[in-house]
Structures are given as C-alpha cells and as structure tokens.
Amino acid sequence: MTAGNNGADTPENDDPFAYLYRSEGGEGGAPGSAGTGAPTRQPGIPRTSYNQVRAVGQRQYGQQPQQPTTYGQQNAHYAAPETLPGGDRTRSAPAPDGPEPRRNRNGLLIGAVSVVAVVCIGIGVAMLNNGNESKAGEAGKQGPTAGDSVKPNGKKTGKRKPGALPKEQAGSLRLDGGAAVAKDIPGARTPNGTYVAGMNTPGASATWTLDVGQAGKYKLWVGYGVPGKDANLTMAVNDKPDSRPVNMENFAHAPEGAWDKGWTKTWSYVQLNKGTNTIKLSCETGNQCDVNLDKVWLVKP
C-alpha cells in the first residue's frame, strides 16, 4: 500500500480522516464534492491523499475561512462584547441626548462673585451704622467741665483720669512779677517746648491752682533748668510760706552757662486740703533765682 493507494473501498480500509475533507454543513461528503475543490473518489478507484498547505490562520476547521489580520485594521468578523446578548454591562450607556454636559463654570464664578459682593455690602453697612452711632454719641456729650483743660478755641486738651493726681505745664500757671513764657532754650520737657523764664527778678512768681480729692501730704515735683549752677525758690502753700526753700541744684551736672544741658527735676513735701489749693513758687530775698521752670505735678508719698 502506497501513499496514493490505500486499497479498495472497504469498511475496514475507510479513511478515518475523511471528516477533515467534509465541507461545512456537509454530511460526510468526500473530498472533491461540490464546493470543496477536491476531486471526487469513485468506488473501486484507489484513494489519493491530499496535503494542502495553508498559511497559518488562513483556515480553521469547522469555521469559515478568514483573511489574515493586519495590525491596525479591524477584523471584519470581530464583534464588540457590548453588542452581544448579555455583553459587558459594567459600562454605563451614554446619555440618549448626546455627551454628558459639562459643568457651567461661568455659573459657579458668578455665584462666587455674588457672595463676595454681598459680604462687602454687609461690611459697608455695618461701618456706616457704627459711624452714625459715634456721631450720635458725640452729639449727646456735654461741654467741658471744671476738670478739663480748655484751649482758647474751646476744645479740650485732655481730662484727668479718676483718681489721677493733677499735673500742669509751667507755662499754664499764673505768672507775676516779670515771669513770662519762653521757648528759646531747647530741652524743656513740654509738648511745645515752652517754659517759664524771668524768675531771676525779685517778686517774680508762678502760682498753680489745683484740686485734690482728699487732704493729706503730697510730693510736689518741679521740672526746671539751671545754667550749670545751683538755685532755689520760695514755696508758699495756700498763702503760707514754707521756711525751707525748694532746692534746685545742678543735678544734671551741666557745665556753667549751658542752659540746654541743665534740665532736671526736684521735689518737696506739701500739705494740701481737700478741694482747691494754691502752690506758689517765687523769687524772694535770699533766693538764688537763676532758674527756668517747665512743669509741675503731684505724687502720693
């Protein structure tokens, strides 16, 4: 028996691979039947073996022939799983009216701007109301009282806090006997640099009228300046002269003649009554009155 002759067509010699030559949908057709392209074997004629070489992927048994697939091209027989019955249901179907609408960014921006505008308007209204309330409060205030310092135009210069002891610039005291306000020498410890000069004339004086809440002993502080040498003045409390003069030494250790270097301060005890009192500093016989005064104030001892 050769490759081209398998003997007579007997049942025991029947080709066991005949099904390979059957056409799709055929019922055991032999090679060479219609549509297969292979010759038909007649009874009594030896069977011929056919080896038909085909490209890989060109044909699969039991399926229709397929054309070779080129990368980048879709297979004509390919069907997406989503199109098959019971396909992929995990992906949500697109909206029937077209692609999913994007968020309206312009609407969000307009909303944010509106919120900011409302907040700004609220702040402006609050500030306006506070301003009106402040004006209304000022309109209801009373005029200056006895405890206020008043400028010639009627405006207050400041009101003493409750319990605070009085203090005053020397230029605001009552000046007599040649004492006068000056500001030629720098260094005076007053807001405008003024001080009382002319105290070196006998009879010159500066009198301070003040009020205290209770009677008792106080420290009277006096700010002054000397030209590098010691000085002193007479003090009278409520028209009663003190036997001891107010000591005004050259505590600043200024060189002689240097008025601008001699500003310093001193203190002396005073006994005051409750209510209004007067304290007078004057140049009397026996005093060394070459001194300038810049301010006076009280302190509890």
C-alpha beads as a LAMMPS data file, in Angstrom:
LAMMPS data file: protein, C-alpha beads

301 atoms
300 bonds

1 atom types
1 bond types

-500.0 500.0 xlo xhi
-500.0 500.0 ylo yhi
-500.0 500.0 zlo zhi

Masses

1 110.0

Atoms # bond

1 1 1 0.000 0.000 0.000
2 1 1 1.408 3.382 -1.018
3 1 1 0.599 6.925 -0.093
4 1 1 -1.508 7.197 -3.205
5 1 1 -3.184 3.797 -2.921
6 1 1 -4.968 2.737 0.228
7 1 1 -6.598 -0.356 -1.222
8 1 1 -10.199 -0.980 -2.119
9 1 1 -13.003 0.985 -0.585
10 1 1 -13.852 -1.468 2.083
11 1 1 -15.250 -0.563 5.512
12 1 1 -12.114 -1.627 7.313
13 1 1 -9.976 0.474 4.971
14 1 1 -12.162 3.509 5.009
15 1 1 -10.187 6.696 5.597
16 1 1 -10.524 7.626 9.305
17 1 1 -9.749 11.267 8.492
18 1 1 -12.466 11.674 5.918
19 1 1 -14.233 14.186 8.132
20 1 1 -11.397 16.595 7.536
21 1 1 -12.406 16.859 3.898
22 1 1 -16.031 17.455 4.513
23 1 1 -17.476 20.819 3.556
24 1 1 -19.044 22.961 6.282
25 1 1 -22.584 21.851 6.868
26 1 1 -21.987 18.654 4.841
27 1 1 -22.938 15.199 5.864
28 1 1 -19.707 13.388 5.404
29 1 1 -19.008 14.467 1.865
30 1 1 -15.780 13.091 0.473
31 1 1 -13.019 15.195 -0.938
32 1 1 -13.917 16.551 -4.287
33 1 1 -17.594 17.072 -3.506
34 1 1 -19.218 20.329 -4.581
35 1 1 -17.741 23.438 -3.012
36 1 1 -14.599 21.773 -1.623
37 1 1 -12.312 21.973 -4.596
38 1 1 -11.005 18.356 -4.045
39 1 1 -11.542 15.517 -6.630
40 1 1 -14.333 13.026 -6.025
41 1 1 -13.303 9.453 -5.343
42 1 1 -15.320 6.880 -7.235
43 1 1 -15.889 3.363 -5.896
44 1 1 -13.174 0.980 -6.856
45 1 1 -10.598 3.672 -7.504
46 1 1 -7.744 3.978 -5.028
47 1 1 -7.980 6.851 -2.630
48 1 1 -5.475 9.623 -3.072
49 1 1 -4.066 11.534 -0.084
50 1 1 -4.024 15.316 -0.389
51 1 1 -1.689 17.541 1.539
52 1 1 -2.806 21.093 1.020
53 1 1 -0.510 23.594 2.660
54 1 1 -2.291 26.646 4.000
55 1 1 -1.000 29.766 5.725
56 1 1 -1.321 29.897 9.479
57 1 1 -4.630 31.450 10.429
58 1 1 -5.996 31.183 6.891
59 1 1 -8.397 28.413 7.754
60 1 1 -9.714 26.811 10.916
61 1 1 -11.554 23.545 10.778
62 1 1 -15.266 23.867 11.331
63 1 1 -15.254 27.682 10.643
64 1 1 -15.370 29.957 7.631
65 1 1 -12.020 30.868 6.081
66 1 1 -10.624 34.089 7.434
67 1 1 -8.332 36.578 5.807
68 1 1 -5.021 37.307 7.543
69 1 1 -5.371 40.159 10.008
70 1 1 -3.090 43.135 9.644
71 1 1 -2.199 45.100 12.783
72 1 1 -4.027 48.417 12.972
73 1 1 -7.021 47.078 10.945
74 1 1 -10.217 45.775 12.459
75 1 1 -11.146 42.179 11.719
76 1 1 -14.320 42.045 9.641
77 1 1 -15.644 39.189 11.758
78 1 1 -14.909 40.920 15.098
79 1 1 -17.873 41.949 17.214
80 1 1 -17.532 44.046 20.406
81 1 1 -18.672 42.299 23.584
82 1 1 -21.123 45.126 24.279
83 1 1 -23.048 44.246 21.079
84 1 1 -23.553 40.622 22.040
85 1 1 -26.518 39.470 24.156
86 1 1 -25.614 39.730 27.821
87 1 1 -22.466 41.700 26.985
88 1 1 -20.466 43.998 29.250
89 1 1 -22.918 45.824 31.479
90 1 1 -20.382 47.441 33.749
91 1 1 -20.016 50.442 31.452
92 1 1 -22.755 52.971 31.661
93 1 1 -24.506 53.774 28.422
94 1 1 -24.080 57.311 27.101
95 1 1 -26.866 59.746 27.630
96 1 1 -29.547 59.464 24.907
97 1 1 -29.316 63.159 24.130
98 1 1 -25.594 63.261 23.450
99 1 1 -22.402 63.526 25.538
100 1 1 -22.548 64.278 29.252
101 1 1 -22.976 68.044 29.721
102 1 1 -20.048 69.879 31.295
103 1 1 -20.481 71.905 34.459
104 1 1 -21.351 75.500 33.964
105 1 1 -18.145 77.178 35.180
106 1 1 -19.484 80.602 34.371
107 1 1 -22.426 79.982 36.677
108 1 1 -20.140 78.959 39.546
109 1 1 -17.954 82.031 39.020
110 1 1 -20.977 84.343 39.012
111 1 1 -22.223 82.723 42.228
112 1 1 -18.860 83.226 43.988
113 1 1 -18.691 86.873 42.903
114 1 1 -22.229 87.419 44.182
115 1 1 -21.340 86.029 47.616
116 1 1 -18.285 88.302 47.889
117 1 1 -20.364 91.312 46.839
118 1 1 -22.996 90.573 49.489
119 1 1 -20.311 90.275 52.198
120 1 1 -18.695 93.579 51.156
121 1 1 -22.067 95.344 51.179
122 1 1 -22.781 93.979 54.664
123 1 1 -19.443 95.236 55.985
124 1 1 -20.050 98.668 54.460
125 1 1 -23.499 98.920 56.033
126 1 1 -22.100 97.917 59.441
127 1 1 -19.340 100.534 59.243
128 1 1 -21.848 103.191 58.216
129 1 1 -24.115 102.354 61.143
130 1 1 -21.172 102.482 63.576
131 1 1 -20.191 105.887 62.237
132 1 1 -23.717 107.197 62.709
133 1 1 -23.831 105.847 66.258
134 1 1 -20.499 107.532 67.057
135 1 1 -21.777 110.857 65.753
136 1 1 -24.963 110.466 67.727
137 1 1 -22.923 109.727 70.868
138 1 1 -20.766 112.799 70.340
139 1 1 -23.852 114.931 69.843
140 1 1 -25.139 113.835 73.256
141 1 1 -21.927 114.672 75.136
142 1 1 -21.816 117.627 77.460
143 1 1 -19.418 120.543 77.156
144 1 1 -16.133 120.912 79.060
145 1 1 -16.262 120.515 82.822
146 1 1 -14.175 122.104 85.529
147 1 1 -11.674 119.250 85.459
148 1 1 -10.870 119.700 81.743
149 1 1 -8.083 121.738 80.258
150 1 1 -9.531 124.009 77.562
151 1 1 -7.752 125.801 74.730
152 1 1 -8.851 129.301 73.666
153 1 1 -10.926 127.810 70.812
154 1 1 -12.988 125.832 73.313
155 1 1 -11.577 122.359 72.528
156 1 1 -10.486 120.074 75.330
157 1 1 -6.784 119.292 75.697
158 1 1 -7.416 116.338 77.996
159 1 1 -9.343 115.254 81.076
160 1 1 -7.698 113.842 84.168
161 1 1 -8.478 110.207 84.825
162 1 1 -10.446 109.437 88.003
163 1 1 -8.015 109.130 90.927
164 1 1 -5.098 110.622 88.954
165 1 1 -3.283 113.489 90.622
166 1 1 -3.016 116.850 88.832
167 1 1 -0.071 117.917 86.675
168 1 1 0.456 121.038 84.590
169 1 1 2.851 122.763 82.235
170 1 1 4.572 125.708 83.927
171 1 1 3.538 127.963 81.064
172 1 1 -0.137 127.434 82.053
173 1 1 0.368 128.733 85.604
174 1 1 -0.458 132.271 86.708
175 1 1 2.703 134.325 86.166
176 1 1 3.522 137.559 88.014
177 1 1 6.445 139.942 88.713
178 1 1 8.214 139.607 85.369
179 1 1 7.914 135.845 84.885
180 1 1 6.965 135.003 81.271
181 1 1 6.642 132.095 78.844
182 1 1 9.630 131.454 76.551
183 1 1 10.911 128.723 74.250
184 1 1 14.384 129.901 73.237
185 1 1 16.335 127.249 75.155
186 1 1 15.899 123.720 73.809
187 1 1 15.335 120.712 76.044
188 1 1 12.221 121.722 78.002
189 1 1 10.081 118.622 78.637
190 1 1 6.787 120.024 77.400
191 1 1 4.881 119.140 74.204
192 1 1 5.598 122.523 72.582
193 1 1 8.977 123.137 74.225
194 1 1 7.793 126.140 76.271
195 1 1 8.952 127.055 79.797
196 1 1 8.737 129.937 82.307
197 1 1 11.669 132.354 82.252
198 1 1 12.348 135.627 84.103
199 1 1 12.260 134.033 87.556
200 1 1 15.583 135.714 88.487
201 1 1 13.779 139.000 89.198
202 1 1 12.768 139.551 92.884
203 1 1 8.975 139.236 93.148
204 1 1 8.641 137.047 90.081
205 1 1 6.329 134.103 90.737
206 1 1 4.360 131.218 89.206
207 1 1 1.174 130.142 91.030
208 1 1 -0.554 126.777 90.497
209 1 1 -4.229 126.350 91.458
210 1 1 -5.196 122.704 91.781
211 1 1 -7.823 120.363 93.230
212 1 1 -7.281 117.145 95.209
213 1 1 -9.826 114.559 96.312
214 1 1 -8.594 114.220 99.868
215 1 1 -6.494 116.156 102.332
216 1 1 -3.002 114.965 103.185
217 1 1 0.694 115.103 102.432
218 1 1 1.839 115.015 98.822
219 1 1 5.092 115.249 96.919
220 1 1 5.317 118.323 94.708
221 1 1 7.607 117.654 91.733
222 1 1 9.051 120.616 89.834
223 1 1 10.807 120.374 86.473
224 1 1 13.428 123.098 85.969
225 1 1 16.641 124.048 84.220
226 1 1 19.743 125.850 85.590
227 1 1 22.826 127.212 83.786
228 1 1 25.291 124.778 85.351
229 1 1 24.923 126.104 88.931
230 1 1 22.567 125.625 91.913
231 1 1 19.369 127.632 92.517
232 1 1 16.357 127.735 94.875
233 1 1 12.912 129.343 95.150
234 1 1 10.483 130.112 97.957
235 1 1 7.323 128.000 98.131
236 1 1 4.012 129.068 99.709
237 1 1 1.083 126.597 100.077
238 1 1 -2.331 128.224 100.412
239 1 1 -0.542 131.591 101.079
240 1 1 1.613 130.094 103.871
241 1 1 5.348 130.335 103.015
242 1 1 7.483 127.333 103.799
243 1 1 10.582 128.084 105.857
244 1 1 12.649 125.778 103.688
245 1 1 13.230 126.839 100.088
246 1 1 12.758 124.437 97.219
247 1 1 16.222 123.020 96.455
248 1 1 17.102 123.269 92.729
249 1 1 20.643 122.002 92.446
250 1 1 22.554 121.270 89.254
251 1 1 21.611 117.578 89.358
252 1 1 22.182 117.295 85.598
253 1 1 25.873 118.298 86.115
254 1 1 25.680 120.732 83.242
255 1 1 28.716 122.954 82.614
256 1 1 28.300 126.535 83.738
257 1 1 26.323 128.597 81.262
258 1 1 24.871 125.542 79.444
259 1 1 21.144 126.164 79.983
260 1 1 20.174 123.454 77.475
261 1 1 22.147 120.829 79.460
262 1 1 20.763 121.748 82.889
263 1 1 17.168 120.412 82.647
264 1 1 16.330 118.163 85.630
265 1 1 13.733 117.866 88.428
266 1 1 13.312 118.054 92.220
267 1 1 10.569 117.527 94.803
268 1 1 9.332 118.853 98.132
269 1 1 6.588 117.805 100.580
270 1 1 3.367 119.833 100.656
271 1 1 0.316 119.581 102.948
272 1 1 -2.892 120.105 100.984
273 1 1 -6.562 120.433 101.874
274 1 1 -9.382 118.534 100.240
275 1 1 -10.630 120.536 97.279
276 1 1 -8.907 123.616 95.822
277 1 1 -5.354 124.589 96.848
278 1 1 -2.681 127.038 95.631
279 1 1 1.061 126.474 95.414
280 1 1 3.270 129.498 94.694
281 1 1 6.922 129.420 93.637
282 1 1 8.584 132.824 93.857
283 1 1 11.921 134.631 93.910
284 1 1 12.303 136.247 97.323
285 1 1 15.135 137.942 99.142
286 1 1 17.920 135.470 99.837
287 1 1 16.965 133.095 96.994
288 1 1 19.201 132.164 94.077
289 1 1 16.621 132.565 91.318
290 1 1 18.617 131.923 88.155
291 1 1 16.263 129.121 87.069
292 1 1 13.633 128.243 84.411
293 1 1 10.504 126.139 85.110
294 1 1 8.955 123.693 82.606
295 1 1 6.309 121.650 84.520
296 1 1 4.803 120.758 87.949
297 1 1 2.919 117.641 89.170
298 1 1 1.773 115.847 92.356
299 1 1 2.592 112.323 93.582
300 1 1 1.377 110.465 96.640
301 1 1 4.327 109.817 99.020

Bonds

1 1 1 2
2 1 2 3
3 1 3 4
4 1 4 5
5 1 5 6
6 1 6 7
7 1 7 8
8 1 8 9
9 1 9 10
10 1 10 11
11 1 11 12
12 1 12 13
13 1 13 14
14 1 14 15
15 1 15 16
16 1 16 17
17 1 17 18
18 1 18 19
19 1 19 20
20 1 20 21
21 1 21 22
22 1 22 23
23 1 23 24
24 1 24 25
25 1 25 26
26 1 26 27
27 1 27 28
28 1 28 29
29 1 29 30
30 1 30 31
31 1 31 32
32 1 32 33
33 1 33 34
34 1 34 35
35 1 35 36
36 1 36 37
37 1 37 38
38 1 38 39
39 1 39 40
40 1 40 41
41 1 41 42
42 1 42 43
43 1 43 44
44 1 44 45
45 1 45 46
46 1 46 47
47 1 47 48
48 1 48 49
49 1 49 50
50 1 50 51
51 1 51 52
52 1 52 53
53 1 53 54
54 1 54 55
55 1 55 56
56 1 56 57
57 1 57 58
58 1 58 59
59 1 59 60
60 1 60 61
61 1 61 62
62 1 62 63
63 1 63 64
64 1 64 65
65 1 65 66
66 1 66 67
67 1 67 68
68 1 68 69
69 1 69 70
70 1 70 71
71 1 71 72
72 1 72 73
73 1 73 74
74 1 74 75
75 1 75 76
76 1 76 77
77 1 77 78
78 1 78 79
79 1 79 80
80 1 80 81
81 1 81 82
82 1 82 83
83 1 83 84
84 1 84 85
85 1 85 86
86 1 86 87
87 1 87 88
88 1 88 89
89 1 89 90
90 1 90 91
91 1 91 92
92 1 92 93
93 1 93 94
94 1 94 95
95 1 95 96
96 1 96 97
97 1 97 98
98 1 98 99
99 1 99 100
100 1 100 101
101 1 101 102
102 1 102 103
103 1 103 104
104 1 104 105
105 1 105 106
106 1 106 107
107 1 107 108
108 1 108 109
109 1 109 110
110 1 110 111
111 1 111 112
112 1 112 113
113 1 113 114
114 1 114 115
115 1 115 116
116 1 116 117
117 1 117 118
118 1 118 119
119 1 119 120
120 1 120 121
121 1 121 122
122 1 122 123
123 1 123 124
124 1 124 125
125 1 125 126
126 1 126 127
127 1 127 128
128 1 128 129
129 1 129 130
130 1 130 131
131 1 131 132
132 1 132 133
133 1 133 134
134 1 134 135
135 1 135 136
136 1 136 137
137 1 137 138
138 1 138 139
139 1 139 140
140 1 140 141
141 1 141 142
142 1 142 143
143 1 143 144
144 1 144 145
145 1 145 146
146 1 146 147
147 1 147 148
148 1 148 149
149 1 149 150
150 1 150 151
151 1 151 152
152 1 152 153
153 1 153 154
154 1 154 155
155 1 155 156
156 1 156 157
157 1 157 158
158 1 158 159
159 1 159 160
160 1 160 161
161 1 161 162
162 1 162 163
163 1 163 164
164 1 164 165
165 1 165 166
166 1 166 167
167 1 167 168
168 1 168 169
169 1 169 170
170 1 170 171
171 1 171 172
172 1 172 173
173 1 173 174
174 1 174 175
175 1 175 176
176 1 176 177
177 1 177 178
178 1 178 179
179 1 179 180
180 1 180 181
181 1 181 182
182 1 182 183
183 1 183 184
184 1 184 185
185 1 185 186
186 1 186 187
187 1 187 188
188 1 188 189
189 1 189 190
190 1 190 191
191 1 191 192
192 1 192 193
193 1 193 194
194 1 194 195
195 1 195 196
196 1 196 197
197 1 197 198
198 1 198 199
199 1 199 200
200 1 200 201
201 1 201 202
202 1 202 203
203 1 203 204
204 1 204 205
205 1 205 206
206 1 206 207
207 1 207 208
208 1 208 209
209 1 209 210
210 1 210 211
211 1 211 212
212 1 212 213
213 1 213 214
214 1 214 215
215 1 215 216
216 1 216 217
217 1 217 218
218 1 218 219
219 1 219 220
220 1 220 221
221 1 221 222
222 1 222 223
223 1 223 224
224 1 224 225
225 1 225 226
226 1 226 227
227 1 227 228
228 1 228 229
229 1 229 230
230 1 230 231
231 1 231 232
232 1 232 233
233 1 233 234
234 1 234 235
235 1 235 236
236 1 236 237
237 1 237 238
238 1 238 239
239 1 239 240
240 1 240 241
241 1 241 242
242 1 242 243
243 1 243 244
244 1 244 245
245 1 245 246
246 1 246 247
247 1 247 248
248 1 248 249
249 1 249 250
250 1 250 251
251 1 251 252
252 1 252 253
253 1 253 254
254 1 254 255
255 1 255 256
256 1 256 257
257 1 257 258
258 1 258 259
259 1 259 260
260 1 260 261
261 1 261 262
262 1 262 263
263 1 263 264
264 1 264 265
265 1 265 266
266 1 266 267
267 1 267 268
268 1 268 269
269 1 269 270
270 1 270 271
271 1 271 272
272 1 272 273
273 1 273 274
274 1 274 275
275 1 275 276
276 1 276 277
277 1 277 278
278 1 278 279
279 1 279 280
280 1 280 281
281 1 281 282
282 1 282 283
283 1 283 284
284 1 284 285
285 1 285 286
286 1 286 287
287 1 287 288
288 1 288 289
289 1 289 290
290 1 290 291
291 1 291 292
292 1 292 293
293 1 293 294
294 1 294 295
295 1 295 296
296 1 296 297
297 1 297 298
298 1 298 299
299 1 299 300
300 1 300 301
